[in-house]
Amino acid sequence: MKNPSIATPAVNAASIPTSHGSTLAAPAPVLWLTGLSGAGKSTIAQATCRRLHAQSRHAVVLDGDELRRGLTRDLGFSAADRAENVRRTAEVARLMADAGLVVIVALISPFRADRALARALFEPGRFIEVFIDTALDVAEARDPKGLYKRARQGLLPAFTGIGSPYEPPLDAEVHIQTLSTSVEVAAERLLARLA
């Protein structure tokens, strides 16, 4: 029970000093990079994060492969598990962005409905969907982790693009075609979107 004799002042989190002298930032945006495995999401996310750090901006990458080794390691690749993977990632991204970190999510997130639910967690303008567009044959030729080969051998039956569909965004805020856009140019485009 709250003691009525103790006044509770209104606190603006943006004015609370941190231990290193700065103040907490206002909520930040989330860049949600979606595309096939091997499209370049992680590479572009990391390049963008490095550029933000060089500008003294606080940023973090939530990479699907890293999340699968920890936060979502209990999930498989069924439609329900993929939806839960996106949901957990979006919730963590929201918490981090609310604390002032620019969050760059690099996650296949193959289904439009799941990405729409992730977007719904954020105020308008804070969720920036980025379609990392790479043709399936190009992503399969890159195959940095050997996943397409395993999928073609039947070892990964629900692999996105082979045994399970990828639904490209219909109206992403940013559309990057990796065959005609270098990693550096892609990162610059994302930085410009954050400006």
N, C-alpha and C positions, 0 to 999 in steps of 0.2 A: 504494500500500500504506500502511496506517495505521501510524504509528510507535507502538509499544506504550509507549514511555516518556513520551508526551504524553497527559495525562489530558484527556478531553473531558467537560466538565461537562454535566449535564442542564439544558436551558434551557426555561423556561416562557415562550412567546411573549407571554402576557398581561402579563408583568412587565418586558418590555423597554421602556425609556424611548424615546420618539420625540424628534426634534429640538426639538419645541415643549413638552416637559416632561410630556406625558401618556403613558399606557401604551397598548400595543396592546390593542384590545378583543377580547372573546371572539367566536366566530363569530356572525354575525347572521342574521336570517331573510330570506327572499326572498318578496316579494309578486308573484305571477305573474298579471297581469291578462290575461284572454283574452276575446275577443268579436269580433264582426264589424267590418269596416272602418267607421269612422264611429260606432262605439258610444260612444266617449268615453274609451277606455283611456288615451290620452296625456294628455288634459286632467285626468283624475282622478289619474293617476300624478304629473304635475307639481305639482298642488295638494297631494298627500300629501307629496311631497318637500319642498316649501316649508315645510309645517307641521313636518316633522321637523327641518329646518334651524333653524326658529324655536325649537325645543326644544333646540338645540345637539347634535342627533344627526346623525351622519354618514350620508348617504344619497345614492343615485345612481339615476337612471332609465336603463334600457336600453330605448330606444324602437325598435320595429321599423323605422320609416321611416329613422331615423338609421343603424341597423345595415345596412340595405340600401344605404346610400351608402358604406359602408366595409367592415366585417368580412365581410359576406355579399353584397357586390356581384357576386360571381361566380356567384351562385345564381339560378336561375329559379323557376318556380312549379309544377314537377312535384311529385308526392307525395314523391319521393326528395329533391328540393331543399328542400322545406318541412321535411322531417324533419331534414335537415342544418342548416337555419336554426335550428330549435329546439335542436338538439344544441349548436351553437356558442354560442348565446345562454345556454343553461343552464350550459355550462362556464365562460363568462366570469362569469356571475352567481355561480357557486360560488366562484370565485377571489376575487371582491370580497367576498362575504359571509364567507368564511373569514378575510378581513383585517379584518372588523369593520364593514363598510359594510352598512346596510340597503339591499337592492337591490330596486327596483321595476321589474319587467319589464312592458312594454306591447307585447304581441305577439299578433297574431291567433291563432297556433298552433292551427290548425283541427282537428287530429286528436287524439283522446283518447290514442291509443297513444303519440304523440310527447310529450304532456304527462306521461304516466305515466313515460316514460323520463327526462324532466327531473326529475321528483319523486324518482326513484330515486337521484339524485346526492347527495341531502341526507339528513341524519339525520331521523328522525321529528319532526315539529313545526316544522321550519325552512322547509319549502316550503308556502306558503299560496296555494292556488289561489283566484283571485277572478274570478267570472264577471260580466263587464260585459254585462248582458242588455239588448239592444235589438232590437226586431223588425226584420226585414229591410226592410220598407217604410219604417220610420222612419229607419233608417241610410241607405237609398237616398235618401230625401227630403233628409237632411242633406247627403250627398255632398260633404264639404268639399274633396276633391281632384279631383272629377269622375271618379272611378274607376268608379262604378256606371254612369254614362252611357257611358263607353268600353266597359265590359263588355257593356252592352245593345246596343252597336253592333257587337259581335263583335271589338273590338280587344284585349280582354283575355280570351281564351277560358277560362282556368283561374281566373278571379277568384272568390274565396270568397263563397259565397252565391248566385252566379249560375251559373257553370260548374263549380264545385267545391264540395263540401259543407262545412258547418261543423258539427262535432259538439259540441254544448254539454256542459259538464261534468255528470256525473250526481250528484256529491257534493262540490261546491266548498265550501271552508271559509267563503267569503263570497260571497253572491249579491246583486248590486246591480242593481236594475231602474231604468234611467235615466229612464224616463218619469215615475216617481214619486219619484225621489231626486235632489236637487241635487248639484252637484259638491262643495260644501262639506260636505254631510251624508255623501256617499260618502267623502270624505277623513277625516272624523271617525270613520266606522265602521272604516276601515282602521287609523287610529291606535289606536283602542280594541282592535283585534285584536292589535296589537303590544305593548300594555301588559302 
